[in-house]
Amino acid sequence: MPKRSNDFQKIILHLQSLTAPGYEVKESKFLKDSITGQMREVDIVIESSIAGYNSIVSIEVIGWQKKKGDIEWVERMACKHNTLPTSTLVLVSKSGFTKNALKKAEFLNITTLTIEEALEKDWSEFINSLGRYEEISNNYSCRIDTKKYPSDTGPPEIDGSKIYAQKDVREGVDLKVFIDWILQNKHLKDSFFSTIGKDSSRNYTVVYESASPIYVLETNGKFREIAKINIDLKSRQKTFNFNMSSGSFRNKDIAFGTNIASDKSAIITLMKDNENHRKITGYIEDEDGTRVISGECCNNKTEEKNK
């Protein structure tokens, strides 16, 4: 089977996900041709439903290094999507478009996008200083030990999806959120994560005992006090060396890059927050999957959680 994606298409996928939070963004999705019934592949599809009206934004991407998107490509894409359930067609070219291509796209009501110059000079300077990126990922499993009551006739059956600080079903916190809070403890991170060697992993066991009572729900709806939470944690550090580029996309400063090492394929995509200019969010994708990352300008060491 041929490779259905390329690095630039992945970058555009991630950028679209960052600029369209809450929408379903899919790569290499197949849409049905209304004339032939054939399933046609579209690079990126964004689907939404507003007031009962379904909308499909189809995005086609070309990553030509030197050649601009030309009128022939625009016409081919317009013809292709004429019989697909596409509400809005967006064409993205890495190297921009020819004048005639832009004129034809405008006439056909097709949106054209490319990577423009960065909006702010300091963003480009910051990205140029990047390259080496360190990531710590945490995978864990946990077990909840509850306190024994005199009336117990056997082990209690519990619903461990939420943790409660008091006996009120409205005050529950998702177990995942609670575990994340435990793992963000500064003393824990300093003592554990600092011992992980470059491109290596280590296993830890964390036992959490609360100073004040916390509870889980039994399947019968009663509260049961927690004795301790046991967390089996595997932390892994990865080091990448990215060849970075900066620019702007949909009026937001962005950056992207691919890992230089040929034996470790990876893509990073970053976007700067327009309101908080120090805040950066993005994605990193490698053989282990796609993870959300976040951080601040002038800080290229990010801790990332992957469950």
C-alpha positions in Angstrom: 0.0 0.0 0.0 1.5 3.4 -0.9 2.2 5.9 1.8 -0.9 8.0 2.2 0.7 11.0 3.8 3.9 13.1 3.7 5.6 15.3 6.3 4.0 18.6 5.0 0.5 17.1 5.0 1.1 16.0 8.6 2.2 19.5 9.5 -0.9 21.0 7.9 -3.1 18.4 9.7 -1.7 19.4 13.0 -2.0 23.2 12.3 -5.6 22.7 11.3 -6.2 20.8 14.5 -4.7 23.7 16.5 -6.8 26.3 14.7 -10.0 24.4 14.8 -10.3 23.0 18.4 -13.5 21.1 19.1 -13.9 20.0 15.5 -13.3 16.5 14.0 -10.1 16.7 11.9 -9.2 13.6 10.0 -6.3 12.8 7.7 -6.6 10.7 4.4 -10.4 10.4 4.7 -12.5 8.9 1.9 -15.6 10.7 0.6 -18.1 9.2 -1.7 -18.4 10.5 -5.3 -22.1 11.2 -5.9 -21.9 10.2 -9.6 -19.8 7.0 -9.6 -20.1 5.9 -6.0 -16.4 5.6 -5.8 -14.6 6.5 -2.6 -12.2 9.3 -3.2 -9.3 10.1 -0.8 -9.0 13.6 0.6 -5.9 14.7 2.4 -7.6 16.4 5.4 -11.3 16.6 6.2 -12.9 18.8 8.9 -16.5 17.9 9.8 -18.9 19.9 11.9 -22.6 20.1 12.6 -24.2 23.4 13.5 -27.9 23.7 14.1 -28.5 20.4 12.4 -26.5 21.5 9.3 -23.6 19.3 8.4 -20.5 20.9 7.0 -17.5 19.3 5.4 -14.3 21.3 4.8 -12.0 19.4 2.5 -8.3 20.3 2.4 -5.9 19.2 -0.3 -2.2 19.7 0.2 0.9 19.8 -2.0 4.4 20.0 -0.6 6.4 20.9 -3.7 9.7 22.4 -2.6 10.2 24.8 -5.5 7.2 24.6 -7.8 4.1 26.7 -6.9 0.6 25.4 -7.0 -0.5 26.0 -10.6 -3.8 26.5 -12.4 -3.9 22.8 -13.6 -3.8 21.6 -10.0 -6.5 24.0 -9.0 -8.7 22.8 -11.8 -8.1 19.2 -11.1 -9.1 19.7 -7.4 -12.2 21.7 -8.4 -13.3 18.9 -10.7 -12.6 16.2 -8.1 -14.6 17.9 -5.4 -17.5 19.0 -7.7 -19.1 15.6 -7.1 -17.9 15.0 -3.5 -19.9 16.2 -0.4 -17.5 19.1 0.1 -19.0 22.3 1.5 -15.7 24.3 1.4 -12.6 23.4 -0.5 -9.2 24.6 0.8 -6.0 24.2 -1.2 -2.6 24.4 0.6 0.7 24.8 -1.2 4.0 24.8 0.5 5.6 27.1 -2.1 2.5 29.3 -2.8 0.5 29.7 -6.0 0.9 31.1 -9.4 -1.1 34.3 -10.2 -3.4 32.4 -12.6 -4.0 29.7 -10.0 -5.0 32.3 -7.5 -7.4 34.0 -10.0 -9.0 30.7 -10.9 -9.3 29.6 -7.2 -11.0 33.0 -6.4 -13.4 32.6 -9.3 -14.3 29.1 -8.2 -14.7 30.2 -4.5 -11.8 28.0 -3.4 -9.7 29.1 -0.4 -5.9 29.1 -0.9 -3.4 28.9 1.9 0.4 28.8 2.2 3.0 29.3 4.9 3.7 33.0 5.0 6.5 35.0 6.7 6.4 35.0 10.5 4.3 37.9 11.9 6.9 38.8 14.5 10.6 38.9 14.1 11.3 37.6 17.7 9.3 34.5 16.9 11.6 33.6 13.9 14.7 34.4 16.1 13.4 32.1 18.8 12.6 29.2 16.4 16.1 29.6 14.8 17.6 29.0 18.3 15.7 25.7 18.6 16.6 22.3 17.3 17.3 20.0 20.2 14.1 19.0 21.9 13.8 16.8 25.0 10.6 15.0 25.9 9.6 13.1 29.0 6.6 10.8 28.5 4.8 9.0 31.3 2.8 5.8 30.9 1.2 4.4 34.1 -1.3 2.0 35.6 -2.7 2.4 39.0 -4.4 0.4 41.7 -6.7 1.8 44.5 -6.5 0.1 47.9 -9.5 0.9 50.1 -9.9 0.8 53.8 -11.5 -2.3 55.4 -14.8 -1.9 57.4 -15.9 -4.3 60.2 -19.0 -5.1 58.2 -17.1 -6.3 55.1 -17.9 -9.8 54.0 -15.5 -9.7 51.1 -13.5 -7.3 48.9 -15.7 -4.2 47.9 -16.6 -3.6 44.3 -15.6 -0.1 43.5 -16.0 2.3 40.6 -12.5 3.8 40.4 -13.3 6.4 37.7 -13.5 9.3 40.1 -11.9 10.5 43.4 -13.9 12.4 46.0 -12.6 14.8 48.6 -15.9 14.5 50.4 -19.0 12.3 50.4 -20.8 14.3 47.6 -21.3 12.8 44.2 -21.2 16.3 42.7 -17.6 16.8 43.8 -15.8 14.0 42.0 -12.5 14.4 40.1 -11.6 12.1 37.2 -9.0 9.6 38.3 -6.8 10.7 35.3 -6.8 14.3 36.5 -6.0 13.2 40.0 -3.1 11.1 38.9 -1.8 13.9 36.8 -1.9 16.2 39.8 0.2 13.7 41.8 2.8 13.3 39.1 3.2 17.1 38.8 4.5 17.3 42.3 7.8 19.2 42.1 9.7 17.0 44.6 8.6 13.9 42.8 9.7 15.2 39.4 13.1 16.4 40.8 13.8 13.1 42.5 12.6 10.7 39.8 12.7 12.3 36.4 16.1 13.8 36.8 17.6 10.3 37.0 16.5 9.3 33.6 19.4 9.0 31.1 19.3 10.3 27.6 17.1 8.3 25.3 16.3 5.8 28.0 13.4 4.8 30.3 13.0 3.9 34.0 10.2 2.2 36.0 9.0 3.7 39.3 6.3 2.8 41.8 4.6 5.8 43.5 2.4 5.2 46.6 0.1 8.1 47.4 -1.5 8.3 50.9 -3.7 11.4 51.5 -3.4 13.4 54.7 -7.1 13.9 54.7 -9.8 11.3 53.8 -10.6 10.8 50.1 -13.1 8.4 48.7 -14.3 6.3 45.8 -17.8 5.1 45.1 -18.7 1.4 45.5 -20.9 0.0 42.7 -23.8 0.1 45.2 -23.5 3.9 45.4 -21.9 4.0 48.9 -18.7 5.9 49.6 -15.5 3.9 50.5 -12.5 5.6 52.0 -9.2 5.2 50.1 -6.2 3.8 52.0 -3.6 4.4 49.3 -3.2 4.7 45.5 -0.4 2.7 43.9 1.0 4.0 40.6 3.2 1.9 38.5 5.0 4.5 36.3 7.2 4.1 33.3 9.0 7.3 32.3 10.9 7.7 29.1 13.1 10.5 27.8 13.6 11.1 24.1 15.9 13.6 22.5 15.2 14.9 19.0 17.2 17.2 16.8 14.8 19.1 14.6 15.5 21.1 11.4 13.1 23.9 12.2 11.2 26.4 10.0 9.0 29.3 11.1 6.2 31.3 9.5 2.6 32.2 9.9 -0.6 30.2 9.1 -4.1 31.7 9.3 -2.6 34.8 11.0 -0.9 32.9 13.7 2.9 32.4 14.1 3.8 28.8 13.7 6.9 26.6 13.4 7.5 23.0 12.2 10.3 20.7 11.7 11.4 17.1 11.1 14.0 15.1 13.1 17.4 15.1 11.5 18.3 11.5 12.6 17.3 9.2 9.7 16.7 6.3 12.1 14.1 8.2 14.2 11.4 9.8 12.1 9.5 12.5 13.9 7.6 15.7 13.2 7.0 18.7 15.5 4.4 21.5 14.9 4.1 24.5 17.1 1.7 27.5 17.3 2.0 30.7 19.3 -1.0 31.9 21.3 -2.1 35.3 19.9 -3.3 36.5 23.3 -0.5 35.1 25.5 2.6 35.5 23.3 4.8 33.3 25.6 2.4 30.4 25.4 3.1 27.7 22.8 1.0 24.6 21.9 1.5 22.0 19.3 2.0 18.3 18.4 4.9 15.9 18.1 4.4 12.7 16.1 6.8 9.7 15.9 6.5 5.9 15.9 4.8 6.1 19.3 1.9 8.2 18.0 0.8 11.8 18.3 1.0 13.8 21.5 -0.1 17.3 22.5 2.8 19.4 23.8 2.8 22.8 25.5 5.4 25.2 26.8 6.7 28.8 26.7 8.9 30.8 24.4 12.6 30.4 25.3 12.0 27.0 26.9 12.6 24.0 24.7 12.4 21.3 27.4 8.8 20.1 27.7 7.3 17.4 29.8 4.6 15.5 28.0 2.0 13.1 29.3 1.0 10.1 27.2 -1.4 7.7 28.7 
